Amino acid sequence: MRIVALLTVRNEARYLARCLQHLHGQGVETCLIDHGSDDETLAIAESYLERGVMRIEHLPFTGVFSLEDQLRQKEALATEIDADWFIHQDADEIRQAPPPFRTLAQGIAAVDRQGWNAIDFDEFVFVPVTDEESFAGRDYVAEMRDYYYYEPESPDRFRINAWKKQARVDLVTHAGHQVLFPGRRVCPQAFILRHYMFLSRAHAAAKYGNRRFAEAERARDWHSDRVSASAPLSWPERSDLTRLDATGASTLDAIFDTSRPWRRHFWVEGSKPGQEEPAPAIAAPAQTAGDAGRQRRLGGLLAFKTSQGDAIPAIAPATEEGRPFWSVMIPTFNPQPDYLVETLTGLLALAPDSDVMQIEVVDDASTTVDVAALVSACGGSRVSFYRQASNVGLVANWNTCVQRAHGEWVHLLHQDDRVLPGFYARLHSPCATLPGLTAAYCRGAGIDDVGQVRWVQEPERESPGILADLTARLAAEQRILTPSIVVKRRSYEEIGGYHTGLLYCADWDMYKRLAVLGPVWYEPAALACWRQHEGSASARIRLDGADLADRRRSIQLSQAYLPASATSGAGASGLRGAILWALDTIRTSLLNDDLGTALAQTREIARTLEDLTASGAPSAPDRSAPAAGEHMKLWAEIDRLEAEVQAWRMAAQQLAANRHSPAGLERW
């Protein structure tokens, strides 16, 4: 079995020889990536070629520490190098297998035989305890004995850093703390990570004192603890640490103590066990209008439901006996198998027992995939399966999911999306303690067809809490990603299911109704991922412009139940946002030579411009008269959009003419 450590270094002469010696002795080869070192690092690495170092790569240094660039290169190397297993390694880390294995190679081989394909590591941080202590130039692995067990309360607290070779992996989503890939099965026995961040006070000052971190990574809350380490450090008291007492000649024989976990590194306030800051108290939602106010809002929502006839189905109450807290319902239709496997395996890695969480796949009579067999192979008896007798459509299948859910809180997790560690833990507290909540959601991220994060939503607020003005925000635009929200089942029972007369915007309509019904909790951590790919339902809807038509209908429908304070200008704002989205779709379609989609979107933009003019702008005869500033801005926006639409329409017509496609123009 060939195991390769992927090791990125920049000016790591203090550590490198000891790190490479250890890996070689553990039966692990090293692919070293030098990040523009200007000390002795590269010379040391070259001296270990054919003695554990199998190759040396180079990553130019631009003056800014960019972890993402380093991780992207490791992702690429992990697909290129011919090896059985890989380890994401840093120079200041010493990794071991747990007893009874003597080497990493032995431990990983055993894990492989047992059918696991990823390994987690418990992290033990070794530190000096006085200013006089310095382990520079010494065998710090043998001589530094004081440590603490580091187990932070954060979504990426795991150190899943070793994995069996995959077609592709994602190291970036969790800043290198976790490797992600479809079908990940993490060994329940953690291995050991010994972390030697600082060898002395002078070393600490040199390591982080002048390091510049990439601003984009700082914005994602990466490196926050490393930045604070640049300030003068106060070493922890020896009495607060654990002393490593080896049972044999080597400290590699030692037994590690995990009974006193540190939630933060020692230089961060409140780091010592027992000194953690208490969780912020969750204030109950303000009830300015009391129950009467809620009843009035509910009455308006019920009147809207009645006006829509059978389009909004009633949701029957669930039985109270033996209810789990969560119901995670996964609607499917002709799913791409590896996406569904990734969704299920990621969920199962986080899922509590079945008495706490129901997990069920609800299939809308798929014709291209044996979903039942896929679910059985991936989830066994832990995941229930239900198949519709015939295809009922996307939104009706969502309503079946809700009706079949018997948990107190319902999470619709689509067949190609995923949630990250911490999602259910972060949302559980407000959901369990605030009886008035209708829903709770977190910040989301967008991933592409290979699972790479392409964007992260801007936070609605900086700290967890109730969003006071969510109704107005949602009136103007859809701001919630479907995998990021959990809904109290009682809320569905009160206002009904998803509107089957909508398709692309059925979720947006539901979230607007929930915001009207009562308070919604927000978690600013990005813990849910929405996948964008050409096989998705939303991508298919864009082909004939139905997405934009659906946005118009959703805006029109919501005028019946949104409060006046939320609808003032919201319709026009929502329509303008829809047009800008459609223009982006047109650009992409023309660049991809997709005339049909471009023409369909252009047609819908013209109709939306008519609605936009009618929704909030003055009539044409009044344009030359003195008007409010907002009206003038609106007309300027309409003029700009109309000009851009005409330009793209002409481009589409020219493209059609060049392609001899009169059928396409007839569609316009």
C-alpha positions in Angstrom: 0.0 0.0 0.0 1.4 3.4 -1.0 0.6 6.3 1.3 1.6 9.9 0.4 1.6 12.9 2.6 0.9 16.2 0.8 3.0 18.8 2.7 3.1 22.5 1.9 6.0 24.5 3.4 7.3 28.0 3.5 10.3 28.7 5.7 9.9 25.6 7.8 13.5 24.8 8.5 12.8 24.5 12.2 10.5 21.6 11.6 11.1 20.0 8.3 13.8 17.4 9.0 12.0 16.1 12.0 8.7 15.9 10.1 10.2 14.1 7.1 12.1 11.6 9.3 8.9 10.8 11.2 6.8 10.3 8.0 9.5 8.1 6.4 9.7 6.0 9.6 5.9 5.6 9.6 5.9 4.1 6.1 4.6 7.3 4.4 6.1 9.0 1.4 6.0 12.8 1.0 5.1 15.0 -1.9 6.5 18.4 -0.8 5.1 21.7 -2.1 7.6 24.6 -1.5 5.7 27.9 -1.2 8.6 30.2 -2.1 10.8 29.5 0.9 13.9 31.8 1.3 15.6 30.0 4.2 17.1 26.5 4.3 13.7 24.7 3.8 14.2 23.7 0.1 17.8 22.5 0.7 16.6 20.3 3.6 13.8 18.9 1.4 16.2 18.1 -1.5 18.4 16.2 0.9 15.5 13.8 1.6 14.8 13.0 -2.0 14.8 9.2 -2.2 14.7 9.1 1.6 11.0 9.6 2.0 10.5 12.6 -0.3 9.2 11.3 -3.6 8.9 14.7 -5.4 9.1 18.4 -4.8 6.5 20.8 -6.3 6.6 24.6 -6.3 3.9 27.2 -5.5 4.9 30.8 -6.1 4.6 33.1 -3.1 2.9 36.5 -3.8 3.5 38.1 -0.4 0.1 37.0 0.9 -0.6 33.8 2.7 -3.3 32.1 0.6 -4.4 28.8 2.2 -6.9 28.2 -0.6 -4.2 28.2 -3.3 -2.3 25.6 -1.2 -5.3 23.4 -0.8 -6.3 23.6 -4.5 -2.8 22.4 -5.4 -3.2 19.5 -2.9 -6.6 18.6 -4.4 -5.0 18.4 -7.8 -2.0 16.4 -6.7 -4.3 13.9 -4.9 -6.0 13.1 -8.2 -2.7 12.9 -10.1 -0.4 10.9 -7.9 -0.5 7.2 -8.1 -1.1 6.3 -4.4 -3.6 4.4 -2.3 -4.1 6.9 0.5 -3.2 10.6 1.1 -2.6 12.7 4.2 -3.1 16.5 4.3 0.0 17.4 6.3 1.7 20.5 7.9 5.3 20.6 8.9 4.6 21.3 12.6 2.4 18.1 12.8 3.4 14.6 13.9 0.7 12.0 13.1 0.4 8.6 14.7 -1.9 5.6 14.5 -3.6 4.6 17.8 -2.5 1.5 19.7 -1.9 -1.3 18.9 -0.5 -0.1 15.6 3.2 0.8 15.5 3.1 2.9 12.3 0.7 5.0 10.3 1.1 2.5 7.4 -0.1 -0.4 9.7 -3.0 1.6 11.0 -4.2 2.9 7.6 -3.9 -0.6 6.1 -6.2 -1.9 8.9 -8.7 0.9 8.3 -8.7 0.1 4.6 -9.4 -3.6 5.2 -12.4 -2.6 7.4 -14.0 -0.7 4.6 -13.5 2.9 5.8 -12.1 5.5 3.4 -11.3 8.5 5.6 -9.6 9.0 9.0 -10.2 11.6 11.7 -7.4 12.8 14.1 -7.7 13.9 17.7 -5.5 17.0 18.1 -3.1 17.4 21.0 -1.3 20.8 21.1 2.2 20.8 22.7 3.4 24.1 24.1 6.3 25.7 26.1 5.1 26.9 29.5 7.7 29.6 30.3 9.6 32.2 28.4 12.9 30.4 29.2 11.8 27.2 27.5 13.0 26.9 23.9 12.9 23.7 21.9 14.4 25.2 18.7 17.2 23.0 17.5 16.2 20.2 19.8 14.1 17.0 19.3 10.9 18.7 20.3 8.9 15.5 19.7 10.9 13.7 22.4 11.4 16.6 24.8 8.3 18.8 24.7 5.8 17.0 27.1 3.1 19.5 28.1 -0.1 19.5 26.0 -3.8 20.1 25.8 -6.5 18.2 23.9 -8.0 20.6 21.4 -11.7 20.1 20.5 -13.3 23.4 19.5 -17.0 23.8 19.4 -17.2 24.7 15.7 -18.7 23.2 12.5 -15.3 22.1 11.2 -13.8 20.9 14.5 -13.0 17.5 13.0 -9.5 16.8 11.5 -10.5 14.4 8.8 -7.1 14.7 7.0 -6.4 11.2 5.6 -8.4 9.6 2.8 -8.4 6.8 0.3 -7.7 7.9 -3.3 -10.8 9.4 -5.0 -11.6 10.8 -8.4 -11.9 14.2 -6.7 -11.8 15.7 -3.2 -12.7 19.0 -1.6 -10.2 20.4 1.0 -11.3 24.0 0.7 -14.8 24.0 2.2 -13.5 23.4 5.7 -10.2 25.2 5.3 -8.3 21.9 5.2 -9.8 20.6 8.5 -11.9 18.1 6.6 -11.7 16.3 3.3 -15.0 16.0 1.5 -15.9 13.6 -1.3 -19.0 11.5 -2.3 -19.4 8.3 -0.3 -17.1 9.3 2.6 -17.0 6.8 5.4 -15.0 8.0 8.4 -13.3 5.4 10.6 -14.9 5.7 14.1 -11.4 5.2 15.7 -9.6 8.5 15.6 -5.8 8.6 15.0 -3.5 11.0 16.8 -2.3 14.4 15.7 0.5 16.0 17.8 0.7 19.8 16.9 3.8 21.8 17.8 2.8 25.3 16.8 5.5 27.2 18.8 8.9 26.1 19.9 9.7 29.3 21.9 8.4 32.8 22.4 10.8 34.1 19.7 9.5 31.5 17.4 5.8 32.5 18.0 6.6 36.1 17.3 8.4 35.2 14.1 5.8 32.7 12.9 2.7 35.0 12.9 4.0 38.4 13.6 4.5 39.5 10.0 2.2 37.1 8.1 -0.3 38.7 5.8 -3.4 36.6 5.2 -5.6 36.8 2.1 -8.5 39.2 2.7 -11.0 36.9 1.0 -10.0 34.2 3.5 -10.3 36.6 6.5 -13.8 37.4 5.3 -14.7 33.7 5.5 -13.5 33.7 9.1 -10.3 31.7 8.3 -7.2 32.4 10.3 -8.9 34.4 13.1 -7.1 32.6 15.9 -3.8 32.7 14.0 -4.1 36.5 13.6 -4.7 36.9 17.3 -1.6 34.8 18.0 0.6 37.7 16.6 0.0 39.6 19.9 2.2 38.9 22.9 1.4 35.4 24.3 0.8 34.3 27.9 1.8 30.7 28.2 -0.7 28.4 30.0 0.0 27.3 33.5 1.6 23.8 33.6 -1.2 22.8 36.1 -3.8 23.4 33.3 -2.0 21.1 30.9 -1.5 17.4 30.7 2.0 15.9 31.1 2.8 13.3 28.5 4.3 10.3 30.4 5.7 7.7 28.0 5.3 4.1 29.0 8.3 3.0 27.0 11.4 4.5 25.5 9.6 6.7 23.0 6.9 9.3 23.5 5.1 7.6 20.6 4.2 4.9 23.1 2.3 7.4 25.3 -1.4 7.3 26.1 -3.2 10.6 25.5 -5.8 12.1 27.8 -9.0 13.5 26.2 -10.9 14.2 29.4 -10.2 17.9 29.5 -10.9 19.4 26.1 -9.9 23.0 25.3 -12.5 24.8 23.1 -10.1 27.5 22.1 -6.3 27.8 21.7 -4.5 29.0 24.8 -3.9 32.6 23.7 -7.7 33.2 23.1 -9.7 34.5 26.0 -11.7 31.9 27.8 -9.7 29.0 26.4 -9.0 27.0 29.5 -11.4 24.2 30.4 -14.1 25.5 32.7 -13.6 29.1 31.5 -15.5 28.9 28.2 -17.9 31.8 27.7 -21.4 30.6 28.4 -23.7 30.2 25.4 -25.5 33.4 24.7 -29.0 33.5 26.2 -31.7 33.1 23.6 -34.3 35.8 24.2 -37.9 34.9 23.5 -39.4 36.6 20.5 -41.1 39.9 21.3 -44.9 39.7 21.3 -45.8 43.3 20.8 -49.3 42.4 19.6 -49.7 39.3 21.7 -51.6 36.3 20.6 -54.2 38.5 18.9 -51.6 39.8 16.5 -50.5 36.3 15.5 -54.1 35.3 15.1 -54.7 38.2 12.7 -51.7 37.2 10.7 -52.7 33.6 10.6 -56.2 34.6 9.5 -54.8 36.5 6.6 -52.7 33.5 5.6 -55.6 31.2 5.8 -57.7 33.5 3.7 -55.0 33.4 1.1 -54.8 29.6 1.3 -58.6 29.4 0.8 -58.4 31.7 -2.2 -55.9 29.4 -3.9 -58.2 26.4 -3.7 -56.4 23.0 -3.9 -53.2 24.7 -5.0 -52.1 24.9 -1.3 -52.8 21.5 0.3 -53.6 21.1 4.0 -51.0 19.3 6.1 -52.6 16.9 8.6 -51.2 17.0 12.2 -48.6 14.4 13.1 -49.2 12.0 15.9 -47.5 13.0 19.1 -46.4 9.6 20.3 -42.7 8.7 19.8 -41.9 11.8 17.7 -38.3 12.5 16.8 -37.0 16.1 17.0 -35.9 16.2 13.3 -37.4 14.9 10.1 -34.9 15.1 7.3 -36.8 14.5 4.1 -35.0 14.0 0.8 -37.2 14.5 -2.3 -35.8 12.8 -5.5 -36.5 12.4 -9.1 -34.0 10.8 -11.5 -31.1 11.8 -9.3 -27.5 11.7 -10.4 -26.3 8.8 -8.3 -23.0 10.2 -7.0 -24.8 13.4 -5.8 -27.4 11.5 -3.9 -24.8 9.3 -2.3 -22.8 12.3 -1.3 -25.9 13.9 0.2 -26.8 10.8 2.1 -23.3 9.9 3.4 -22.7 13.5 4.5 -26.0 13.5 6.4 -25.4 10.1 8.0 -22.1 11.2 9.3 -23.9 13.9 11.2 -27.2 12.1 12.1 -28.1 11.2 15.6 -30.1 8.0 16.4 -33.5 7.4 14.7 -35.4 8.3 17.8 -34.0 11.8 17.4 -33.9 12.1 13.6 -36.1 10.6 10.9 -34.4 10.3 7.6 -36.5 9.4 4.5 -36.1 9.6 0.8 -39.3 10.3 -1.1 -38.9 9.4 -4.8 -41.2 10.9 -7.4 -41.4 7.7 -9.6 -37.9 8.0 -11.0 -37.4 6.3 -14.4 -33.6 6.4 -14.9 -32.2 5.3 -11.5 -33.1 2.6 -9.1 -33.4 5.0 -6.2 -34.5 2.3 -3.7 -31.5 0.2 -4.4 -29.2 3.2 -4.1 -30.7 4.3 -0.8 -30.5 0.7 0.6 -26.9 0.4 -0.3 -25.9 3.7 1.1 -28.2 4.1 4.1 -29.3 0.5 5.0 -32.1 0.4 7.5 -31.3 3.9 8.8 -32.8 5.6 5.8 -36.5 5.0 5.0 -37.7 5.0 1.4 -41.1 5.9 -0.2 -41.9 5.9 -3.9 -44.8 7.8 -5.4 -47.2 5.6 -7.4 -46.8 8.0 -10.4 -44.9 11.2 -11.1 -46.6 14.0 -9.2 -44.1 16.8 -9.9 -41.5 18.7 -7.9 -43.7 20.7 -5.6 -46.3 18.0 -4.9 -43.5 15.7 -4.0 -42.2 18.3 -1.5 -45.7 18.3 0.1 -45.6 14.6 0.3 -42.3 14.9 2.2 -43.9 17.3 4.6 -47.0 15.1 5.1 -44.8 12.0 5.7 -42.5 13.8 8.2 -43.4 13.1 11.8 -40.6 15.0 13.5 -41.2 18.3 15.3 -38.9 20.1 12.8 -38.8 19.4 9.1 -35.7 19.8 6.9 -36.1 19.4 3.1 -32.7 18.4 1.8 -32.6 18.1 -1.9 -31.0 15.1 -3.7 -27.8 17.1 -4.7 -27.3 19.5 -1.8 -25.5 18.9 1.5 -25.2 20.2 5.0 -22.0 20.7 7.0 -21.0 19.6 10.5 -22.7 21.8 13.0 -25.9 22.5 11.1 -28.3 20.6 13.3 -26.3 21.4 16.5 -26.4 25.1 15.9 -30.1 25.2 15.0 -31.3 22.8 17.7 -31.0 25.2 20.6 -33.3 28.0 19.3 -35.7 25.4 17.8 -35.9 23.6 21.1 -36.2 26.6 23.4 -38.2 29.2 21.5 -41.8 27.9 21.1 -42.9 30.8 19.0 -40.4 30.2 16.1 -41.8 29.2 12.8 -38.5 28.4 11.1 -34.7 28.7 11.5 -32.1 29.0 8.8 -28.4 29.5 8.4 -26.1 31.3 5.9 -25.6 29.2 2.8 -23.0 28.6 0.1 -23.1 27.6 -3.5 -21.2 24.6 -4.8 -20.6 23.6 -8.4 -21.0 20.2 -10.1 -17.8 18.9 -8.5 -18.6 20.2 -5.0 -16.3 23.3 -5.0 -17.6 26.3 -3.1 -18.1 29.1 -5.6 -19.8 31.7 -3.4 -21.0 32.3 0.1 -24.0 34.4 1.0 -23.6 37.7 2.8 -24.7 37.4 6.4 -28.1 38.8 7.3 -26.7 39.7 10.7 -23.3 39.1 12.5 -24.6 37.1 15.4 -27.3 34.4 15.8 -30.8 35.7 16.5 -34.2 36.5 15.3 -34.4 38.6 12.1 -36.7 41.5 12.9 -37.3 42.7 9.3 -37.2 39.4 7.4 -40.7 39.9 5.9 -39.6 43.0 4.1 -36.4 41.4 3.0 -38.1 38.4 1.6 -40.8 40.5 -0.1 -38.1 42.1 -2.2 -36.1 39.0 -3.0 -35.5 35.3 -2.2 -32.7 35.2 0.4 -33.0 31.6 1.8 -31.3 28.5 0.2 -33.6 25.5 0.5 -31.0 23.2 2.3 -30.3 25.9 4.9 -33.8 26.1 6.5 -35.7 23.9 8.9 -39.4 24.5 9.5 -41.5 23.7 12.5 -44.0 21.1 11.3 -46.7 22.9 13.3 -46.2 25.9 10.9 -47.0 23.8 7.9 -50.0 22.5 9.7 -51.2 26.0 10.3 -50.7 27.6 6.8 -50.6 24.6 4.5 -48.0 23.2 2.2 -46.1 24.5 -0.8 -48.1 26.3 -3.6 -48.4 23.8 -6.4 -49.2 26.6 -8.9 -45.6 27.7 -8.5 -42.5 25.8 -9.5 -39.3 27.8 -9.4 -40.6 30.0 -6.6 -42.7 27.7 -4.5 -40.0 27.8 -1.8 -39.8 31.6 -1.9 -43.6 31.8 -1.5 -43.4 29.5 1.5 -40.7 31.4 3.2 -42.6 34.7 2.8 -45.7 33.1 4.4 -43.6 31.7 7.3 -42.1 35.1 7.9 -45.5 36.6 8.1 -46.7 33.9 10.5 -44.0 34.4 13.1 -40.4 35.0 14.0 -37.6 33.2 12.2 -34.1 32.5 13.7 -30.9 33.1 11.8 -27.5 31.5 12.2 -24.7 33.4 10.4 -22.4 30.4 10.1 -22.4 29.0 6.5 -23.5 25.4 7.2 -25.5 24.4 4.1 -24.5 24.0 0.4 -26.8 24.4 -2.6 -25.5 22.8 -5.7 -25.7 24.5 -9.1 -25.4 22.2 -12.1 -27.0 21.8 -15.5 -29.0 18.7 -14.5 -30.8 20.5 -11.6 -34.5 21.3 -11.7 -33.8 25.0 -11.5 -31.5 24.8 -14.5 -34.1 23.0 -16.6 -36.7 25.6 -15.7 -34.5 28.3 -17.1 -34.6 26.8 -20.5 -38.0 28.1 -21.5 -38.0 31.2 -19.3 -40.4 29.7 -16.7 -38.2 30.8 -13.9 -38.8 34.5 -14.6 -42.5 33.9 -15.2 -42.7 32.1 -11.9 -41.0 35.0 -10.1 -43.6 37.4 -11.5 -46.4 35.2 -10.3 -44.9 34.8 -6.9 -44.6 38.5 -6.5 -48.2 39.0 -7.6 -49.6 36.3 -5.2 -47.7 37.6 -2.2 -49.4 41.0 -2.4 -52.5 39.3 -0.9 -50.9 38.3 2.4 -47.8 40.5 2.9 -48.3 43.5 5.2 -48.5 46.9 3.6 -45.2 47.8 5.3 -43.4 45.0 3.5 -45.0 45.5 0.0 -44.2 49.2 -0.5 -41.8 49.1 -3.4 -41.0 45.4 -2.9 -42.8 44.3 -6.0 -40.8 46.6 -8.3 -37.6 45.7 -6.5 -38.3 42.0 -6.9 -39.1 42.4 -10.6 -35.9 44.4 -11.2 -33.9 41.7 -9.5 -35.6 39.0 -11.6 -34.7 40.9 -14.8 -31.0 41.2 -13.8 -30.9 37.5 -13.1 -32.5 36.8 -16.5 -30.0 39.1 -18.3 -27.2 37.1 -16.7 -28.8 33.9 -18.0 -29.1 35.4 -21.5 -25.4 36.3 -21.5 -24.4 32.8 -20.4 -26.7 31.2 -22.9 -25.4 33.2 -25.9 -21.8 32.5 -24.9 -22.7 28.8 -24.9 -24.5 29.1 -28.2 -27.9 28.3 -26.6 -30.2 30.4 -28.7 -33.4 28.8 -27.4 -32.8 29.7 -23.8 -31.7 33.3 -24.7 -34.8 33.9 -26.7 -37.1 32.5 -24.0 -35.5 34.6 -21.3 -35.7 37.7 -23.5 -39.4 37.2 -24.1 -40.0 36.9 -20.4 -37.9 40.0 -19.7 -40.2 42.0 -22.0 -43.3 40.8 -20.1 -41.6 41.6 -16.8 -40.8 45.1 -17.9 -44.5 45.7 -18.6 -45.3 44.5 -15.0 -42.4 46.6 -13.6 -43.8 49.7 -15.3 -47.2 49.0 -13.9 -46.1 48.1 -10.4 -44.5 51.3 -9.2 -43.5 53.7 -11.9 -45.6 56.6 -13.1 -47.5 56.2 -16.4 -45.8 57.3 -19.6 -47.5 60.7 -20.0 -46.2 61.7 -16.6 -42.5 61.1 -17.3 -41.8 64.7 -18.3 -43.6 66.1 -15.2 -41.8 66.7 -11.9 -41.7 63.3 -10.2 -40.4 61.8 -7.0 -36.7 60.9 -7.0 -37.5 57.2 -6.6 -39.8 57.4 -9.7 -37.1 59.0 -11.7 -34.6 56.4 -10.6 -37.1 53.7 -11.6 -37.6 55.1 -15.1 -33.8 55.3 -15.5 -33.5 51.7 -14.5 -36.3 50.7 -16.9 -34.6 52.6 -19.8 -31.3 51.0 -19.1 -32.8 47.5 -18.9 -34.8 48.0 -22.1 -31.7 49.1 -24.0 -29.8 46.1 -22.7 -32.6 43.7 -23.6 -32.8 45.1 -27.2 -29.0 44.7 -27.5 -29.2 41.1 -26.5 -32.3 40.5 -28.6 -30.5 41.8 -31.7 -27.5 39.6 -30.8 -29.8 36.6 -30.6 -31.4 37.4 -33.9 -28.1 37.7 -35.6 -27.0 34.4 -34.1 -30.1 32.8 -35.3 -29.6 34.2 -38.8 -26.0 33.0 -38.9 -27.1 29.5 -37.8 -30.0 29.5 -40.4 -32.5 28.8 -37.6 -35.8 30.5 -38.5 -37.5 28.1 -36.1 -35.7 29.8 -33.3 -36.9 33.3 -34.4 -40.5 32.0 -34.7 -40.3 31.2 -31.0 -39.5 34.8 -30.3 
